[in-house]
Amino acid sequence: MGMAPEALDQFYWYMQELVAFCRTAGLATAGHKHEVIERVRRQLQHRAQPPLAETATSARPKRMATVRKFGLDEPIGPDYKCDAQTRAFFVSVIGAHFHFTAHLQRFRKARAEQPLTYGDLAREWVAELERRKDKNHSPVIMHTWEYNTFVRDYMGDKERNAGKTMKDAAAAWNAVRQSSGARDYASSIVRTRTGPPSAV
């Protein structure tokens, strides 16, 4: 509970660890992992967070009473939510294949201080869809995907890990996640050359 906010990014956290913290602190536990991490971060920064009971009861009528405006030229405000109303708008503009993505969240948050409209988000979503059609496109790996990325790179290193299994990859990851600093596979190789041997 007393951990410094900057320490949150120094280590890898499993979803169940984040949820356990939220429950202890009286915070809501719903949402994607990156959303829960931000909730924990705000708590560590001593920002006011509504208790879980308030989120489930007294806050709900306020949300229902709030009428949000949607339109391509409508500015994104602080009341933006990835909810059914917002999804319905994007579906009406983009099509039934629309779904909320981590990239769209990063795009919006990176421009929090700039004028941004629902049209900007819609255009960026379509642009990202087109970029993904290019086989050479490399999407940004989110902090919360570190485990999948590590295991993928570990199993892809046939020279060092020939004959190794997913169990071996998981053991190597567990050794890496216990340390602070970079947790990518390439960095773990460097550490084995310069420091004590690990599970890699």
MOTAFEN-V500247 format. One record per residue. N is the residue number from 1. RES is the residue in one letter. OMEGA is omega in whole degrees, 0 to 359 (* if undefined). Layout:
BEGIN
n=N res=RES omega=OMEGA
n=N res=RES omega=OMEGA
END
This chain:
BEGIN
n=1 res=M omega=182
n=2 res=G omega=182
n=3 res=M omega=177
n=4 res=A omega=182
n=5 res=P omega=182
n=6 res=E omega=179
n=7 res=A omega=181
n=8 res=L omega=182
n=9 res=D omega=182
n=10 res=Q omega=181
n=11 res=F omega=178
n=12 res=Y omega=181
n=13 res=W omega=174
n=14 res=Y omega=182
n=15 res=M omega=182
n=16 res=Q omega=177
n=17 res=E omega=179
n=18 res=L omega=179
n=19 res=V omega=179
n=20 res=A omega=178
n=21 res=F omega=181
n=22 res=C omega=180
n=23 res=R omega=179
n=24 res=T omega=183
n=25 res=A omega=180
n=26 res=G omega=181
n=27 res=L omega=175
n=28 res=A omega=182
n=29 res=T omega=184
n=30 res=A omega=176
n=31 res=G omega=176
n=32 res=H omega=186
n=33 res=K omega=182
n=34 res=H omega=177
n=35 res=E omega=179
n=36 res=V omega=178
n=37 res=I omega=179
n=38 res=E omega=178
n=39 res=R omega=177
n=40 res=V omega=181
n=41 res=R omega=179
n=42 res=R omega=179
n=43 res=Q omega=180
n=44 res=L omega=178
n=45 res=Q omega=176
n=46 res=H omega=174
n=47 res=R omega=182
n=48 res=A omega=177
n=49 res=Q omega=178
n=50 res=P omega=177
n=51 res=P omega=184
n=52 res=L omega=181
n=53 res=A omega=180
n=54 res=E omega=179
n=55 res=T omega=185
n=56 res=A omega=186
n=57 res=T omega=189
n=58 res=S omega=181
n=59 res=A omega=185
n=60 res=R omega=179
n=61 res=P omega=179
n=62 res=K omega=179
n=63 res=R omega=181
n=64 res=M omega=183
n=65 res=A omega=182
n=66 res=T omega=178
n=67 res=V omega=180
n=68 res=R omega=180
n=69 res=K omega=178
n=70 res=F omega=179
n=71 res=G omega=183
n=72 res=L omega=180
n=73 res=D omega=181
n=74 res=E omega=181
n=75 res=P omega=175
n=76 res=I omega=182
n=77 res=G omega=180
n=78 res=P omega=180
n=79 res=D omega=180
n=80 res=Y omega=179
n=81 res=K omega=173
n=82 res=C omega=184
n=83 res=D omega=184
n=84 res=A omega=179
n=85 res=Q omega=181
n=86 res=T omega=179
n=87 res=R omega=180
n=88 res=A omega=179
n=89 res=F omega=182
n=90 res=F omega=176
n=91 res=V omega=180
n=92 res=S omega=182
n=93 res=V omega=187
n=94 res=I omega=183
n=95 res=G omega=184
n=96 res=A omega=181
n=97 res=H omega=180
n=98 res=F omega=171
n=99 res=H omega=179
n=100 res=F omega=181
n=101 res=T omega=177
n=102 res=A omega=180
n=103 res=H omega=181
n=104 res=L omega=177
n=105 res=Q omega=179
n=106 res=R omega=180
n=107 res=F omega=182
n=108 res=R omega=183
n=109 res=K omega=180
n=110 res=A omega=181
n=111 res=R omega=183
n=112 res=A omega=182
n=113 res=E omega=182
n=114 res=Q omega=175
n=115 res=P omega=183
n=116 res=L omega=181
n=117 res=T omega=176
n=118 res=Y omega=176
n=119 res=G omega=177
n=120 res=D omega=180
n=121 res=L omega=180
n=122 res=A omega=180
n=123 res=R omega=180
n=124 res=E omega=178
n=125 res=W omega=180
n=126 res=V omega=180
n=127 res=A omega=179
n=128 res=E omega=177
n=129 res=L omega=179
n=130 res=E omega=179
n=131 res=R omega=182
n=132 res=R omega=177
n=133 res=K omega=178
n=134 res=D omega=184
n=135 res=K omega=179
n=136 res=N omega=180
n=137 res=H omega=179
n=138 res=S omega=180
n=139 res=P omega=179
n=140 res=V omega=178
n=141 res=I omega=180
n=142 res=M omega=177
n=143 res=H omega=183
n=144 res=T omega=179
n=145 res=W omega=186
n=146 res=E omega=181
n=147 res=Y omega=181
n=148 res=N omega=180
n=149 res=T omega=180
n=150 res=F omega=182
n=151 res=V omega=179
n=152 res=R omega=181
n=153 res=D omega=179
n=154 res=Y omega=181
n=155 res=M omega=179
n=156 res=G omega=180
n=157 res=D omega=184
n=158 res=K omega=182
n=159 res=E omega=183
n=160 res=R omega=191
n=161 res=N omega=178
n=162 res=A omega=179
n=163 res=G omega=180
n=164 res=K omega=182
n=165 res=T omega=176
n=166 res=M omega=178
n=167 res=K omega=177
n=168 res=D omega=179
n=169 res=A omega=179
n=170 res=A omega=179
n=171 res=A omega=178
n=172 res=A omega=179
n=173 res=W omega=181
n=174 res=N omega=177
n=175 res=A omega=182
n=176 res=V omega=185
n=177 res=R omega=179
n=178 res=Q omega=181
n=179 res=S omega=177
n=180 res=S omega=180
n=181 res=G omega=184
n=182 res=A omega=181
n=183 res=R omega=177
n=184 res=D omega=185
n=185 res=Y omega=181
n=186 res=A omega=180
n=187 res=S omega=179
n=188 res=S omega=178
n=189 res=I omega=179
n=190 res=V omega=181
n=191 res=R omega=180
n=192 res=T omega=179
n=193 res=R omega=186
n=194 res=T omega=183
n=195 res=G omega=180
n=196 res=P omega=182
n=197 res=P omega=177
n=198 res=S omega=182
n=199 res=A omega=182
n=200 res=V omega=*
END
